[in-house]
C-alpha cells in the first residue's frame, strides 16, 4: 500500500473520530470525574463539586446546547440528594428571570417597530462625517442600544450600516472623475449574514460562543425576524453587484490609474476600525444596565442566593455603579481604535515633529456627502415617526424611570409606598410589558360609534403594540433556562456546604493584598471568557469569588463586581461573543487583527474595572467594608468551626492599601 494512501486513510479516520468529539466528551467526562465522589463517600460537598465540574466541562466544550446543560441540575441534585426537586426547579423562574423576561418583552417592541434603527440613524446624522466622529457615533449608538436590547441584535443591525459607510468613504477618489465613483444600492435582507463564510452566529439573544461549522455561517434569524438588516450591494461599471468587502476597491486594470499604496492602507485600517468599534461597543454597552447582558443578571441572582436580600443588587444600584465606568471604557476604546486605525497617532506625532511624511486622508468631500446621503436615505425610508413608535418610546422611558427610582440608594424610592421587600424591579418590568399587549398600535378613534368615511382611523378595534406570537418567536427562552440553571447550581452548591469548604481552603490567602487578589481573579475571568460563554463564565466563577472574598475577609462584592464586568470584556477572538463573530463574518477582519486590538483593550478594560471598583464601588456598594450580611451567610451559621476564623479577623479597610 502506498504511504500516501496510508496517510490519507489516517487523516480520514481522525476526521471521523473528531466528528464524534462532543459525544465522546459527553459520555467520558462523568466517568473521568467519578473518582471525586467515590473518594469522599456520603459527602454532599464532593457530589456538588462533581456536578459542578460536569456542567463546567459541558459548558466549555458545548457538547450540548448551553440551555440543555443548564437543565441538568434538575436531574442531578434531587437524584444525588443535594437539593430536593421543588427547591431546584424554583430557581428556573426566580425574580431575576422575570426581570429579564420583562426587559426582553420591551426590547421586542422596540425592535418590532424599528425604534432602535430610528435612534441609531438619528445619532449618526448628528455626529458629522469625519471618520473619527463617525466611529464615535457608531460606538455611542451601539453601546446605548446594547444597554437595553440584545447585543447580538444590535450588532446585526449596525454592522450593515457600517459596511455602507466605510464603502462610501473608501471609494472616494481624490480628484478623480465622477465616472470612477461607485454607486450604492440598499436592499432589505434578513439573510445577508447567512451568505457570509467566515464565522457562525446564533442570534437568539444568547451570549454564547458562535461555532464555525464547515466554514459556513449558521444564523438563526427567527429570533429577531422583525429586525430588518440592510444589505449593501456595490454596483460596479459592469452592472454586477457584490457584498464582498475585498472587491469594493479600485480596479486598476479598468481605471488605468495607479492606486496610492498609502490610500489603500488607510482604507483598510478605516474598515477594520469601524467594524471593530461596533463589536466592541456592543460588548461594552451591555455592562451599563442590569438587564444589558446575562452576566449582570447572574450576579444579581447569585448574590441573592448566597447572601440574601440584604445584599441585593438592584437595577438602580447597578446602573449607578456600572454606567460611569461603561462611559469611560467606551471613550478609551474609541481613543485606542482611533490611535491604531485612524489619524490620532499622526496627530500626536505632529505635535513633536514635522508633519512631512505622514499620510492623512484628503478628498473633495464627495465621500462625506455620500455618507450623509446614506444616512438620510435610510432615515427617510422609515417615514415619519408613528404612533406605535411614540408609544413604545414612552413605555421604554417609563420603565427606565421606574427601575432607576425604585430604590436609588441616596434617597427613598417609590418602593417605600409598598410593603418592604414585596416590590422589585421585576414588578415594574412586568407591569410595562403587560401594558404593551393592551396599548393600541394606532391612534384609536374615540368616536367609534360614529361613521368615519375615508379617515386614517376607521372605527373598530385597533391591534395592540405587541402580540404573543411575535414575542414567543423572538424571546430567547434558552437564555432564561440558562440563567435558571446558573441560579440552581449556586443554590445547590450553597446547600451542600461546598461553599463553606471552599472558604475554609482559601483562608491562607488572607496575607495576599486584596487588590492583587482582585487583579488576578479578574484576569483569569478575562482569559476564560474568551473561550466560553459569558454566562457560563459568570456562573462558574462568581460563587467561588464570593467565598474567596470571605476567605480573605473583604466584601465579596469587591471581587464579584469587577469579575462580572470582565465577563463581557471579550475582545480578542471572533468566537468570544456574537458581536465579535458578526463583525468578523464580513471578511474585513482577520483573527490577528482582533488579537492585535483586543489584547490592549482587554488589559485596559480590566484596569478600568478595578479602578471603577474603588470609585463607584465604594460610593454605591461600600466594597471596602466587610458587610454584616457576609457574617450571616450559611458559611458562618451552619459551620460553627468556621466562626472563629471569620469573627476574629480584624476588619480590613482597603482604602489604607
C-alpha positions as CSV (number, residue, x, y, z in Angstrom):
1,X,0.0,0.0,0.0
2,X,1.3,3.5,-0.9
3,X,2.5,5.6,2.0
4,X,0.3,8.5,0.8
5,X,-2.8,6.3,0.9
6,X,-1.9,5.3,4.5
7,X,-1.6,9.0,5.4
8,X,-4.9,9.8,3.7
9,X,-6.7,6.9,5.5
10,X,-5.2,8.0,8.8
11,X,-6.5,11.6,8.3
12,X,-9.9,10.3,7.3
13,X,-10.1,8.2,10.4
14,X,-9.0,11.2,12.5
15,X,-11.7,13.3,11.0
16,X,-14.3,10.6,11.7
17,X,-13.2,10.4,15.3
18,X,-13.2,14.2,15.7
19,X,-16.8,14.3,14.3
20,X,-17.8,12.4,17.5
21,X,-15.8,14.7,19.8
22,X,-18.8,16.1,21.5
23,X,-20.4,12.7,22.0
24,X,-17.2,11.3,23.5
25,X,-16.9,14.3,25.9
26,X,-20.5,13.9,26.9
27,X,-20.0,10.2,27.8
28,X,-16.5,10.3,29.1
29,X,-16.5,13.4,31.3
30,X,-18.8,12.0,34.1
31,X,-16.7,8.8,34.1
32,X,-13.3,10.6,34.4
33,X,-14.7,12.8,37.2
34,X,-16.2,9.9,39.1
35,X,-13.2,9.4,41.4
36,X,-14.1,12.7,43.1
37,X,-17.4,11.5,44.8
38,X,-16.0,8.0,45.2
39,X,-13.1,9.3,47.2
40,X,-15.4,11.0,49.6
41,X,-18.5,8.7,50.1
42,X,-21.6,10.2,51.6
43,X,-20.1,13.7,51.1
44,X,-22.6,16.2,49.7
45,X,-19.8,18.6,49.1
46,X,-18.0,16.1,46.8
47,X,-21.2,15.4,45.0
48,X,-21.9,19.1,44.4
49,X,-18.3,19.5,43.2
50,X,-18.8,16.5,40.8
51,X,-22.0,18.0,39.3
52,X,-20.4,21.5,39.1
53,X,-17.4,20.1,37.2
54,X,-19.6,18.2,34.8
55,X,-21.6,21.3,34.0
56,X,-18.4,23.3,33.6
57,X,-17.0,20.8,31.1
58,X,-20.2,20.7,29.1
59,X,-20.5,24.5,29.0
60,X,-16.8,25.0,27.9
61,X,-16.9,22.4,25.1
62,X,-20.6,23.0,24.3
63,X,-21.2,19.3,23.9
64,X,-24.9,20.0,24.0
65,X,-26.7,23.4,23.8
66,X,-25.9,25.6,26.8
67,X,-29.6,25.6,27.9
68,X,-29.7,21.8,27.8
69,X,-26.7,21.7,30.1
70,X,-28.4,24.2,32.4
71,X,-31.3,21.7,32.8
72,X,-29.0,19.0,34.4
73,X,-29.3,20.3,38.0
74,X,-32.9,19.3,37.9
75,X,-31.7,15.7,37.4
76,X,-28.5,15.5,39.4
77,X,-29.4,17.5,42.5
78,X,-32.5,15.5,43.5
79,X,-31.0,12.2,42.4
80,X,-27.8,12.7,44.4
81,X,-29.6,14.1,47.5
82,X,-28.0,17.5,47.2
83,X,-31.2,19.6,46.8
84,X,-34.9,18.5,46.5
85,X,-36.7,18.9,43.2
86,X,-39.0,21.7,44.4
87,X,-36.2,23.9,45.5
88,X,-34.1,23.1,42.5
89,X,-36.9,23.9,40.0
90,X,-37.9,27.1,41.7
91,X,-34.6,28.6,40.6
92,X,-35.6,28.5,37.0
93,X,-38.1,31.3,37.2
94,X,-36.9,33.5,40.0
95,X,-37.4,37.2,40.4
96,X,-34.3,37.9,38.3
97,X,-35.6,35.7,35.5
98,X,-38.9,37.6,35.5
99,X,-36.9,40.9,35.3
100,X,-35.0,39.5,32.3
101,X,-38.2,38.4,30.5
102,X,-39.9,41.7,31.2
103,X,-37.0,43.7,29.8
104,X,-36.8,41.5,26.8
105,X,-40.5,41.9,26.0
106,X,-40.0,45.7,25.9
107,X,-36.9,45.1,23.7
108,X,-39.0,43.1,21.3
109,X,-41.4,46.0,21.0
110,X,-38.5,48.4,20.3
111,X,-37.2,46.1,17.6
112,X,-40.6,45.3,16.1
113,X,-41.4,49.0,15.4
114,X,-37.8,49.8,14.3
115,X,-37.4,52.4,17.1
116,X,-33.8,51.3,17.6
117,X,-33.0,51.9,14.0
118,X,-34.5,55.4,14.1
119,X,-32.4,56.2,17.1
120,X,-29.3,54.9,15.5
121,X,-29.6,56.7,12.3
122,X,-30.6,60.0,14.0
123,X,-27.5,59.9,16.1
124,X,-25.3,59.1,13.1
125,X,-26.8,62.1,11.2
126,X,-25.7,64.4,14.1
127,X,-22.1,63.3,14.6
128,X,-20.7,64.5,11.3
129,X,-18.8,62.7,8.5
130,X,-15.2,62.7,9.6
131,X,-14.0,59.1,10.2
132,X,-13.2,59.6,13.9
133,X,-16.6,61.2,14.6
134,X,-18.4,58.5,12.6
135,X,-16.6,55.9,14.7
136,X,-17.7,57.7,17.9
137,X,-21.3,57.9,16.5
138,X,-21.4,54.2,15.8
139,X,-19.9,53.4,19.2
140,X,-22.2,55.6,21.2
141,X,-25.3,54.4,19.4
142,X,-24.4,50.7,19.6
143,X,-23.5,51.0,23.3
144,X,-26.8,52.7,24.1
145,X,-28.9,50.2,22.3
146,X,-26.9,47.3,23.8
147,X,-27.9,48.6,27.3
148,X,-31.5,47.7,26.6
149,X,-31.7,45.1,23.8
150,X,-29.7,42.1,22.8
151,X,-26.0,42.8,22.0
152,X,-26.4,40.4,19.0
153,X,-29.4,42.1,17.5
154,X,-27.8,45.5,18.0
155,X,-24.6,44.4,16.2
156,X,-26.6,42.7,13.4
157,X,-28.4,45.9,12.8
158,X,-25.4,48.3,13.0
159,X,-22.8,46.3,11.0
160,X,-24.5,46.5,7.6
161,X,-24.9,50.3,8.1
162,X,-21.2,50.4,8.9
163,X,-20.4,48.5,5.8
164,X,-22.2,51.0,3.6
165,X,-20.4,53.9,5.3
166,X,-16.9,52.6,5.0
167,X,-17.5,51.5,1.4
168,X,-18.5,55.0,0.5
169,X,-15.7,56.6,2.5
170,X,-13.1,54.3,0.9
171,X,-14.5,54.7,-2.6
172,X,-13.9,58.5,-2.9
173,X,-11.0,59.0,-5.3
174,X,-9.1,62.2,-4.6
175,X,-9.6,64.5,-7.6
176,X,-10.8,61.7,-9.8
177,X,-13.6,61.9,-12.3
178,X,-17.2,61.2,-11.3
179,X,-17.2,58.2,-13.6
180,X,-14.8,56.3,-11.2
181,X,-17.2,56.6,-8.3
182,X,-19.3,53.6,-7.4
183,X,-23.0,53.8,-6.6
184,X,-24.6,52.4,-3.5
185,X,-27.8,50.3,-3.6
186,X,-29.6,49.3,-0.5
187,X,-31.7,46.1,-0.3
188,X,-33.5,45.0,2.8
189,X,-32.5,41.5,3.5
190,X,-32.8,39.2,6.6
191,X,-30.4,36.7,5.1
192,X,-27.3,38.9,4.4
193,X,-25.2,37.4,7.2
194,X,-26.2,33.9,6.2
195,X,-24.3,34.2,2.9
196,X,-21.0,35.1,4.6
197,X,-18.5,32.3,5.2
198,X,-16.2,33.4,7.9
199,X,-17.9,32.7,11.2
200,X,-21.1,31.3,12.8
201,X,-23.5,33.3,14.7
202,X,-26.6,32.3,16.7
203,X,-28.6,35.4,17.1
204,X,-31.2,34.1,19.5
205,X,-30.2,36.7,22.1
206,X,-28.0,34.2,23.9
207,X,-24.5,35.5,24.6
208,X,-22.7,32.3,23.6
209,X,-19.7,31.2,21.6
210,X,-20.6,31.0,17.9
211,X,-19.3,27.8,16.4
212,X,-17.7,27.6,13.0
213,X,-19.2,24.6,11.2
214,X,-17.5,23.5,8.0
215,X,-16.7,27.1,7.1
216,X,-20.3,28.1,6.7
217,X,-22.2,30.7,8.6
218,X,-25.1,29.4,10.5
219,X,-27.5,32.1,11.8
220,X,-30.9,31.6,13.4
221,X,-32.7,34.7,12.2
222,X,-36.0,33.5,13.6
223,X,-35.3,35.1,16.9
224,X,-35.3,38.6,15.6
225,X,-37.3,38.4,12.4
226,X,-38.6,41.9,13.0
227,X,-35.1,43.4,12.8
228,X,-34.5,44.3,9.2
229,X,-30.9,44.4,8.3
230,X,-29.8,46.4,5.3
231,X,-27.6,44.6,2.9
232,X,-25.4,47.0,1.0
233,X,-24.6,46.0,-2.6
234,X,-22.0,47.8,-4.5
235,X,-22.7,48.2,-8.2
236,X,-19.7,48.3,-10.5
237,X,-19.4,49.6,-14.0
238,X,-20.3,46.2,-15.4
239,X,-23.6,46.2,-13.6
240,X,-22.6,43.3,-11.3
241,X,-23.2,43.6,-7.6
242,X,-21.2,42.1,-4.7
243,X,-21.2,42.2,-0.9
244,X,-17.5,41.3,-0.6
245,X,-15.5,43.9,1.1
246,X,-12.4,42.8,-0.7
247,X,-13.9,43.6,-4.0
248,X,-15.0,47.1,-3.1
249,X,-11.8,48.6,-4.3
250,X,-10.5,50.3,-7.4
251,X,-9.9,48.1,-10.4
252,X,-6.5,49.2,-11.6
253,X,-6.9,47.5,-14.9
254,X,-10.2,49.2,-15.7
255,X,-9.3,52.6,-14.4
256,X,-5.8,52.5,-15.7
257,X,-4.9,54.5,-12.7
258,X,-2.1,53.8,-10.2
259,X,-3.7,53.3,-6.8
260,X,-1.8,55.0,-4.0
261,X,-0.5,52.4,-1.6
262,X,-1.0,54.7,1.4
263,X,-4.6,55.3,0.3
264,X,-5.2,51.5,0.3
265,X,-3.6,51.1,3.6
266,X,-5.6,53.9,5.2
267,X,-8.8,52.5,3.6
268,X,-8.1,49.0,5.1
269,X,-7.4,50.5,8.5
270,X,-10.6,52.6,8.3
271,X,-12.7,49.5,7.5
272,X,-11.1,47.5,10.4
273,X,-11.5,50.3,12.9
274,X,-15.2,50.8,12.1
275,X,-16.1,47.1,12.2
276,X,-14.2,46.6,15.5
277,X,-15.8,49.7,17.1
278,X,-19.3,48.3,16.5
279,X,-18.4,44.9,18.0
280,X,-16.5,46.3,21.0
281,X,-19.2,48.9,21.7
282,X,-21.9,46.2,21.9
283,X,-19.8,44.2,24.4
284,X,-19.1,47.3,26.5
285,X,-22.6,48.8,26.3
286,X,-24.2,45.7,27.7
287,X,-22.4,46.3,31.1
288,X,-24.3,49.6,31.6
289,X,-27.6,48.2,32.9
290,X,-28.5,45.1,34.9
291,X,-30.5,43.7,32.0
292,X,-28.0,44.6,29.4
293,X,-26.2,41.3,29.3
294,X,-26.5,37.9,31.1
295,X,-23.5,38.0,33.5
296,X,-25.1,41.0,35.2
297,X,-28.2,39.1,35.9
298,X,-26.2,36.1,37.0
299,X,-24.5,38.3,39.6
300,X,-27.8,39.7,40.9
301,X,-29.3,36.2,41.2
302,X,-26.3,34.6,42.8
303,X,-25.7,37.4,45.3
304,X,-29.3,37.0,46.5
305,X,-29.0,33.2,46.6
306,X,-25.7,33.2,48.5
307,X,-26.2,36.2,50.8
308,X,-29.9,37.0,50.9
309,X,-31.9,40.2,50.1
310,X,-29.7,42.4,52.3
311,X,-27.0,42.1,49.6
312,X,-29.5,43.0,46.9
313,X,-28.1,44.3,43.6
314,X,-31.0,46.3,42.0
315,X,-31.2,47.9,38.6
316,X,-30.6,51.4,40.1
317,X,-27.6,50.4,42.2
318,X,-26.0,48.5,39.3
319,X,-26.7,51.4,36.9
320,X,-25.0,53.9,39.4
321,X,-22.0,51.5,39.7
322,X,-21.5,50.4,36.1
323,X,-22.7,53.2,33.9
324,X,-19.9,55.8,34.6
325,X,-17.3,53.0,34.1
326,X,-19.0,52.0,30.9
327,X,-18.8,55.5,29.5
328,X,-15.1,55.8,30.4
329,X,-14.3,52.3,28.9
330,X,-16.2,53.3,25.7
331,X,-14.3,56.5,25.3
332,X,-11.0,54.8,26.0
333,X,-11.9,52.2,23.4
334,X,-12.6,54.9,20.9
335,X,-9.3,56.6,21.5
336,X,-7.5,53.3,21.2
337,X,-9.1,52.4,17.9
338,X,-8.6,56.0,16.6
339,X,-4.9,55.7,17.5
340,X,-4.5,52.3,15.9
341,X,-6.6,52.7,12.7
342,X,-7.3,56.4,12.1
343,X,-5.4,59.7,12.5
344,X,-4.9,60.1,16.2
345,X,-1.3,58.6,16.1
346,X,-0.3,61.0,13.3
347,X,-1.9,64.0,15.1
348,X,0.1,63.1,18.2
349,X,3.3,62.7,16.3
350,X,2.8,66.0,14.5
351,X,3.0,67.7,17.9
352,X,6.6,66.6,18.2
353,X,8.0,66.6,14.6
354,X,7.3,67.9,11.1
355,X,4.2,66.6,9.5
356,X,6.1,65.7,6.4
357,X,5.9,62.0,5.6
358,X,2.6,61.5,7.4
359,X,-0.4,60.5,5.5
360,X,-3.9,61.8,6.2
361,X,-7.0,61.2,4.1
362,X,-7.9,64.1,1.9
363,X,-10.5,64.5,-0.7
364,X,-13.1,66.7,-2.4
365,X,-15.8,66.0,0.2
366,X,-17.8,63.8,-2.2
367,X,-17.4,60.8,0.1
368,X,-18.6,62.8,3.1
369,X,-21.7,63.9,1.2
370,X,-22.3,60.3,0.1
371,X,-22.2,59.1,3.7
372,X,-24.7,61.8,4.7
373,X,-26.9,60.7,1.8
374,X,-26.8,57.1,3.0
375,X,-28.0,58.1,6.5
376,X,-30.6,60.5,5.1
377,X,-32.0,57.9,2.7
378,X,-32.2,55.2,5.3
379,X,-33.8,57.5,7.8
380,X,-36.3,58.7,5.1
381,X,-37.3,55.1,4.4
382,X,-38.5,54.8,8.0
383,X,-41.1,57.6,7.3
384,X,-42.4,60.0,9.9
385,X,-42.5,58.7,13.4
386,X,-45.6,56.6,14.0
387,X,-48.0,56.4,16.9
388,X,-46.6,53.0,17.8
389,X,-43.0,54.2,17.9
390,X,-44.0,57.1,20.2
391,X,-46.0,54.7,22.4
392,X,-43.0,52.2,22.6
393,X,-40.6,55.1,23.4
394,X,-42.9,56.3,26.3
395,X,-43.2,52.8,27.7
396,X,-39.4,52.4,27.4
397,X,-38.7,55.7,29.1
398,X,-41.3,55.0,31.8
399,X,-39.8,51.6,32.6
400,X,-36.2,53.0,32.8
401,X,-37.5,55.7,35.2
402,X,-39.3,53.1,37.4
403,X,-36.1,51.0,37.5
404,X,-33.9,53.9,38.4
405,X,-36.1,55.3,41.1
406,X,-37.4,52.2,42.8
407,X,-34.5,52.1,45.3
408,X,-31.9,54.7,44.2
409,X,-29.9,54.4,47.4
410,X,-29.3,58.1,48.0
411,X,-33.0,58.8,48.6
412,X,-36.2,56.9,49.3
413,X,-37.6,55.3,46.2
414,X,-41.2,54.6,45.2
415,X,-41.0,51.1,46.6
416,X,-41.3,52.6,50.1
417,X,-45.1,53.0,49.4
418,X,-45.4,49.2,49.4
419,X,-44.6,46.5,51.9
420,X,-40.9,46.2,52.4
421,X,-39.3,43.7,50.0
422,X,-42.5,42.9,48.1
423,X,-42.0,45.1,45.1
424,X,-38.9,44.6,42.9
425,X,-37.6,45.6,39.5
426,X,-39.4,42.6,38.1
427,X,-42.7,44.1,39.2
428,X,-42.1,47.2,37.2
429,X,-40.8,45.3,34.2
430,X,-43.9,43.1,34.1
431,X,-46.3,46.0,34.5
432,X,-44.9,47.8,31.5
433,X,-44.6,44.6,29.5
434,X,-48.2,43.7,30.0
435,X,-49.2,47.2,29.0
436,X,-47.6,46.7,25.6
437,X,-50.1,43.9,24.9
438,X,-53.0,46.2,25.6
439,X,-51.9,49.7,24.3
440,X,-53.1,50.3,20.7
441,X,-50.6,50.4,17.9
442,X,-52.6,53.2,16.1
443,X,-54.2,56.3,17.5
444,X,-57.7,55.0,18.3
445,X,-60.9,56.6,17.1
446,X,-62.7,57.5,20.3
447,X,-65.9,58.3,18.4
448,X,-66.1,54.8,17.1
449,X,-69.9,54.8,17.2
450,X,-70.0,57.4,14.5
451,X,-69.4,56.7,10.9
452,X,-65.9,57.7,9.7
453,X,-65.7,57.8,6.0
454,X,-62.2,57.7,4.5
455,X,-60.3,58.6,7.6
456,X,-56.9,57.2,8.7
457,X,-58.5,55.8,11.9
458,X,-61.7,53.9,10.9
459,X,-64.0,52.8,13.7
460,X,-63.3,49.4,15.1
461,X,-60.7,47.6,17.3
462,X,-57.1,48.5,17.0
463,X,-54.3,45.9,17.3
464,X,-52.0,46.2,20.3
465,X,-48.4,47.1,20.1
466,X,-47.4,43.5,20.8
467,X,-48.9,40.2,20.1
468,X,-47.8,36.9,21.8
469,X,-46.8,35.2,18.6
470,X,-44.2,37.9,17.9
471,X,-42.9,37.7,21.5
472,X,-42.9,33.9,21.6
473,X,-40.9,33.8,18.3
474,X,-38.3,36.3,19.3
475,X,-37.8,35.9,23.1
476,X,-34.7,33.8,23.8
477,X,-36.2,31.3,26.1
478,X,-32.9,29.4,26.1
479,X,-31.2,32.3,28.0
480,X,-34.0,32.2,30.6
481,X,-33.3,28.5,31.1
482,X,-29.5,29.2,31.2
483,X,-30.0,31.8,33.9
484,X,-32.2,29.4,35.9
485,X,-29.5,26.7,35.6
486,X,-26.9,29.1,37.0
487,X,-29.1,30.0,40.0
488,X,-29.9,26.3,40.6
489,X,-26.2,25.5,40.5
490,X,-25.4,28.3,43.0
491,X,-28.3,27.2,45.3
492,X,-27.1,23.5,45.2
493,X,-23.5,24.4,46.0
494,X,-24.6,26.5,48.9
495,X,-27.0,23.8,50.3
496,X,-24.3,21.1,50.0
497,X,-21.8,23.0,52.1
498,X,-19.3,23.2,49.3
499,X,-19.1,27.0,49.6
500,X,-18.1,26.6,53.3
501,X,-15.4,24.1,52.3
502,X,-14.1,26.5,49.6
503,X,-14.0,29.3,52.1
504,X,-12.0,27.3,54.6
505,X,-9.5,26.2,52.0
506,X,-8.9,29.7,50.8
507,X,-8.2,31.3,54.2
508,X,-4.5,31.0,53.5
509,X,-4.8,33.9,51.1
510,X,-5.5,36.4,53.8
511,X,-1.9,37.6,53.7
512,X,-2.2,38.5,50.0
513,X,-3.2,42.1,49.3
514,X,-6.8,42.3,48.3
515,X,-6.1,44.4,45.2
516,X,-3.7,41.6,44.0
517,X,-6.4,39.0,44.5
518,X,-8.9,41.2,42.6
519,X,-6.5,41.7,39.7
520,X,-5.5,38.0,39.4
521,X,-9.1,36.8,39.7
522,X,-10.3,39.3,37.1
523,X,-7.5,38.4,34.7
524,X,-8.4,34.7,35.0
525,X,-12.0,35.5,34.2
526,X,-11.0,37.6,31.2
527,X,-9.0,34.7,29.8
528,X,-11.7,32.2,30.4
529,X,-14.5,34.3,28.9
530,X,-12.6,34.4,25.6
531,X,-13.1,30.7,25.0
532,X,-16.5,30.0,26.6
533,X,-19.9,31.7,27.1
534,X,-20.0,34.9,29.1
535,X,-23.0,33.4,31.1
536,X,-21.2,30.2,31.8
537,X,-18.1,32.0,32.9
538,X,-20.1,34.1,35.4
539,X,-21.9,31.1,36.7
540,X,-18.7,29.1,37.3
541,X,-16.6,31.9,38.8
542,X,-18.9,34.2,40.8
543,X,-19.7,31.8,43.7
544,X,-16.0,30.9,44.0
545,X,-15.1,34.6,44.1
546,X,-17.7,35.3,46.7
547,X,-16.3,32.6,49.0
548,X,-12.8,33.9,48.2
549,X,-13.8,37.3,49.4
550,X,-15.0,35.8,52.7
551,X,-11.7,33.9,53.0
552,X,-9.5,37.0,52.7
553,X,-12.1,38.9,54.7
554,X,-13.1,41.5,52.2
555,X,-16.5,42.4,50.9
556,X,-17.5,39.6,48.5
557,X,-18.7,42.2,46.0
558,X,-15.2,43.7,45.9
559,X,-14.2,40.6,43.8
560,X,-17.5,39.8,42.2
561,X,-18.3,43.2,40.7
562,X,-15.2,43.7,38.5
563,X,-15.3,40.0,37.5
564,X,-18.9,40.4,36.3
565,X,-17.9,43.4,34.1
566,X,-14.9,41.4,32.8
567,X,-17.1,38.6,31.7
568,X,-18.3,41.0,28.9
569,X,-14.9,42.2,28.0
570,X,-14.1,39.5,25.4
571,X,-12.4,41.4,22.7
572,X,-9.6,39.2,21.4
573,X,-11.2,36.3,19.4
574,X,-14.1,36.1,16.9
575,X,-15.6,33.2,18.8
576,X,-15.6,35.1,22.1
577,X,-19.0,36.8,21.6
578,X,-21.7,37.0,18.9
579,X,-20.9,40.7,18.2
580,X,-17.3,39.8,17.5
581,X,-18.4,37.0,15.2
582,X,-20.8,39.2,13.3
583,X,-18.1,41.8,12.6
584,X,-15.6,39.1,11.7
585,X,-18.0,37.4,9.3
586,X,-17.9,40.3,6.8
587,X,-14.4,39.4,5.8
588,X,-12.7,42.7,6.7
589,X,-11.0,41.5,9.8
590,X,-8.6,38.7,10.4
591,X,-8.0,36.8,13.7
592,X,-4.7,38.6,14.2
593,X,-6.5,42.0,13.7
594,X,-8.8,41.1,16.6
595,X,-5.9,39.9,18.7
596,X,-3.9,43.0,18.0
597,X,-6.6,45.4,19.0
598,X,-8.3,43.1,21.6
599,X,-5.2,42.5,23.8
600,X,-4.6,46.1,24.8
601,X,-8.3,46.7,25.0
602,X,-8.8,43.8,27.4
603,X,-5.9,44.9,29.7
604,X,-7.2,48.5,29.7
605,X,-10.8,47.3,30.4
606,X,-9.6,45.2,33.4
607,X,-7.7,48.1,34.9
608,X,-10.6,50.4,34.4
609,X,-13.0,47.9,36.0
610,X,-10.7,47.6,39.1
611,X,-10.4,51.4,39.3
612,X,-14.1,51.8,39.0
613,X,-14.5,49.4,41.9
614,X,-12.5,51.9,44.1
615,X,-14.7,54.8,43.0
616,X,-18.2,53.8,42.2
617,X,-17.9,50.5,44.1
618,X,-17.2,52.4,47.3
619,X,-19.8,55.0,46.6
620,X,-22.6,52.6,45.8
621,X,-21.8,49.3,47.5
622,X,-19.2,50.3,50.1
623,X,-17.0,47.5,48.9
624,X,-14.1,48.4,51.2
625,X,-16.1,47.5,54.3
626,X,-16.8,43.9,55.3
627,X,-20.7,43.8,55.4
628,X,-22.9,42.3,58.1
629,X,-24.7,40.1,55.6
630,X,-21.5,38.3,54.9
631,X,-21.3,37.2,58.5
632,X,-24.9,35.8,58.4
633,X,-24.4,33.5,55.4
634,X,-24.6,29.7,55.9
635,X,-20.8,29.6,55.9
636,X,-20.9,31.1,59.4
637,X,-24.2,29.9,60.8
638,X,-24.1,26.2,59.7
639,X,-20.4,25.7,60.4
640,X,-19.6,26.6,64.0
641,X,-15.9,25.7,63.5
642,X,-15.7,28.4,60.9
643,X,-16.9,31.2,63.2
644,X,-13.6,32.0,64.9
645,X,-11.7,32.3,61.7
646,X,-14.2,34.9,60.5
647,X,-15.1,36.8,63.6
648,X,-11.6,37.1,65.0
649,X,-10.0,38.5,61.8
650,X,-9.7,42.3,62.1
651,X,-11.7,44.3,59.6
652,X,-9.5,45.3,56.6
653,X,-10.0,48.8,55.1
654,X,-8.9,48.6,51.5
655,X,-8.5,52.4,51.3
656,X,-5.5,52.1,53.5
657,X,-3.6,50.0,50.9
